[in-house]
Amino acid sequence: MAYKVLFILKEVLSVKELGEYLKDTRIRNGVSIEEAAEDNELSTSQLENIENGNIKAFKDVYKLKEYMKNYAKYLGLDPSKIADEFNDFLFEHTSKISLDDILQAKKQIEEKEEKKIQSPYTKEYKRKINYKPILYVCCGIVIIIIFIYLLFQIFHKKPEHNQVLKSIDKENVYELTY
């Protein structure tokens, strides 16, 4: 079987082609899938999914990329080139997703979150701030400050001139005030 040489092609390889390249390299090295899975601390199904290019079998594409890099290193390949090809594929794949599709997926996730059944004991309530008590306290403080200010003004008034004279001599006060 004539095989395309990896990384010489200018087009981006699919993950399936990348997986086939890893599989062909493993077979050429004479390593069984069980042995490779054990050496890379992966299950045989995970390794089969990598070699078949089944991205959907993995929840985290970044973890898949690490698996592929480690597997490439195990097979004697350059892991950075495998990672670059994988990144190129991801870029090509994700750049074709329209903004409407992204917004729709986000909306679906939010709807799923709303539909979840929650116990009243585990439900997180949004904290509502009741502003009425704060308003009442602030108004009360302002009224108290005004009241104290008025009392201060009443009891600490500067004595008028005729009040001073009253205290000195009551007779003179009457003469001055008439």
Secondary structure, DSSP 8 states (H G I E B T S, - for coil): -----TTTSSS---HHHHHHHHHHHHHHTT--HHHHHHHTT--HHHHHHHHHT-GGG-S-HHHHHHHHHHHHHHTTS-HHHHHHHHHHHHHHHHHTS-HHHHHHHHHHHHHHHHH----TTT--------HHHHHHHHHHHHHHHHHHHHHHHHHT----HHHHHHHH-HHHHHHHH-
